[in-house]
């Protein structure tokens, strides 16, 4: 997967096909790629996701 700029909008492309987007900037497109591959974006986001997952379990979401 890679981020591709087309006419000022960013898309995620795989094997020549757009699979996600448009995104407002390249960082948003790459963030989507990271999240799909399971990579945390930052330690702060990892903590936030853990906190939400714990909340969601308790709230029955």
N, C-alpha and C positions, 0 to 999 in steps of 0.2 A: 504494500500500500504506500502511496505517496500523496503529498499535497500538491495540487496543481492550480495555478492562477489562470482564470479565464475571464477576460474583460473586467478585471477588478474584483471578482468574486473568487473565493477559494473553494475547491472541491477535493474530496478524497477519491483517488482513482486507483483501481486495481485491475491489472491486465487490460488497460485501455478503456475500462468502463467506469463511469462515475458511480460510486456506491454511497456517497454521503455529501451533503452540502446543499446549498451554498453556505459558506461561513464568511464572517466579516473580515477575517484576517488569517494569515498563515498559522499563527499560534493556535487559534481555535481549531483549525483543521488538524494540526499535529496533535493537539490535545485529544481530539476525537480518536485519532489513531492509537495514541497511548492508552486511552481508556479501553478500547476494543481489545488491545493485546494484553490488558491486565497490569500495565505499568502505572504506578502512582505518579501523579504529576508533581507533587511536592509533599514534604512531610506534613505540612499543615492540612493539605487536602486529605491525606491518608488518615489523619486524626479525625477530621470532620466526617469522613465517610464511616469510620468506625463508630463514632458517636451516633450518627444517624441510624446505622444498622442496629445498634443496641436499642435506640428509641423505637425503631420500627418493630423490633421483636416484642418489646413491652406493650406497644400500642396495638399489636395484632395486625400490622399492615403487611 
